[in-house]
C-alpha cells in the first residue's frame, strides 16, 4: 500500500521561497507520476506534476515561479516555489497518480 510523507510547509514571508518534498513508500513502481495540488476554501488546483519520464505540467497561477523535480530511485518529488505571494497560502497535497493523496501540509505566506 502506497503511503506519502510530505514535508516543508510552514510560514513564509512574501517574496521568499519554499521547498516541499513528498516521499512515497510501499511501492516498487519503475514508472510513476506524482504531483502537487493545493486547496483553499474556494478551490483545489494543480500546482505542478511530473510524469513517468520527467515531463512537467504547471498550474497557471504559479507558472514561472515553481519547479518540480523527481528522484525515481526513492520515489520522491520536490517542489521549489520562489517569489511566494499571499495568494499561495493553501494546504498543499501530494498526489501519487492516479489516486493516492498525502495528508497535506499547510503553507502560509504572510509578513
Backbone torsions as a table, in degrees:
resi	resn	phi	psi	omega
1	UNK	NA	126.4	-178.0
2	UNK	-75.6	133.6	173.6
3	UNK	-128.3	146.3	-176.6
4	UNK	-117.7	136.8	175.7
5	UNK	-121.1	119.2	-178.2
6	UNK	-103.7	149.9	175.1
7	UNK	-152.8	161.0	172.7
8	UNK	109.5	-1.5	178.7
9	UNK	-76.1	-179.5	178.4
10	UNK	142.8	-159.2	-179.1
11	UNK	-95.4	129.2	-179.3
12	UNK	-131.3	141.7	177.4
13	UNK	-80.1	147.2	175.9
14	UNK	-53.6	137.4	-177.7
15	UNK	87.6	-9.6	179.7
16	UNK	-84.0	-167.9	-178.0
17	UNK	-129.5	156.7	173.0
18	UNK	-142.8	157.8	179.6
19	UNK	-136.5	121.0	177.6
20	UNK	-107.6	146.8	173.9
21	UNK	-129.4	154.7	178.6
22	UNK	-144.0	121.2	-179.9
23	UNK	-114.3	130.3	178.2
24	UNK	-99.9	131.7	174.5
25	UNK	-119.9	163.9	179.4
26	UNK	80.7	20.0	178.4
27	UNK	-138.5	147.1	173.3
28	UNK	-124.3	21.7	179.2
29	UNK	-56.7	131.6	174.2
30	UNK	-79.4	-33.0	-178.3
31	UNK	-120.1	123.7	-177.4
32	UNK	-155.0	157.0	176.3
33	UNK	-125.3	143.4	180.0
34	UNK	-140.3	163.6	-179.9
35	UNK	-162.6	176.9	176.5
36	UNK	-122.4	131.8	171.4
37	UNK	-121.4	161.2	175.7
38	UNK	-133.3	148.7	-176.1
39	UNK	-122.4	126.9	170.1
40	UNK	-116.0	173.5	176.7
41	UNK	-57.4	-21.6	-175.1
42	UNK	-96.5	-31.7	-172.0
43	UNK	-163.3	162.6	169.0
44	UNK	-113.1	134.5	-177.9
45	UNK	-142.0	154.3	175.9
46	UNK	-68.4	133.4	169.1
47	UNK	-95.6	-56.9	179.0
48	UNK	-166.1	150.6	169.4
49	UNK	-142.3	166.2	-176.4
50	UNK	-139.0	132.1	-170.7
51	UNK	-89.6	-178.0	-178.6
52	UNK	-48.4	-45.1	-171.9
53	UNK	-107.1	18.9	173.1
54	UNK	95.5	3.7	174.8
55	UNK	-68.2	143.2	-174.6
56	UNK	-122.1	151.1	172.7
57	UNK	-132.1	140.7	-179.3
58	UNK	-127.6	142.0	175.4
59	UNK	-69.0	149.3	-176.5
60	UNK	-60.3	-35.3	-175.8
61	UNK	-68.9	-19.3	-175.1
62	UNK	-120.8	-3.8	-175.8
63	UNK	-55.6	133.6	-178.5
64	UNK	91.9	-12.3	-178.8
65	UNK	-117.0	-9.3	-176.4
66	UNK	-126.8	153.8	173.7
67	UNK	-136.8	130.1	175.5
68	UNK	-109.2	141.2	179.6
69	UNK	-139.9	167.1	-168.4
70	UNK	-145.0	141.6	171.4
71	UNK	-118.3	109.7	-173.3
72	UNK	-67.0	-38.2	-171.8
73	UNK	-64.5	-30.9	179.6
74	UNK	-119.0	18.5	173.0
75	UNK	50.5	52.0	-177.6
76	UNK	-126.0	141.7	172.1
77	UNK	-124.7	155.6	176.6
78	UNK	-127.4	147.4	174.5
79	UNK	-124.9	118.9	175.8
80	UNK	-104.6	121.9	178.7
81	UNK	-121.1	126.5	-179.8
82	UNK	-112.6	162.9	178.2
83	UNK	49.1	53.0	-175.6
84	UNK	-67.5	152.6	-176.6
85	UNK	-125.5	158.7	178.4
86	UNK	-55.5	-32.2	179.9
87	UNK	-73.3	-3.9	172.4
88	UNK	-82.5	-6.0	177.8
89	UNK	-61.6	124.9	-176.6
90	UNK	-177.0	171.4	166.4
91	UNK	-91.7	126.0	-177.2
92	UNK	-101.6	128.4	-177.6
93	UNK	-116.9	136.1	173.6
94	UNK	-89.2	141.7	178.4
95	UNK	-126.6	127.9	169.9
96	UNK	-101.0	108.5	-173.2
97	UNK	-62.0	141.7	8.8
98	UNK	-92.1	-18.1	-166.8
99	UNK	-153.1	25.9	175.3
100	UNK	-102.7	117.8	-176.1
101	UNK	-107.9	145.5	171.4
102	UNK	-79.7	173.4	-177.1
103	UNK	-73.6	-18.0	-179.8
104	UNK	98.7	148.4	176.5
105	UNK	-135.7	132.1	-176.7
106	UNK	-79.7	131.9	172.2
107	UNK	-119.8	124.6	178.3
108	UNK	-122.8	124.5	179.4
109	UNK	-108.6	111.3	-175.4
110	UNK	-160.9	149.6	175.2
111	UNK	-94.4	NA	NA
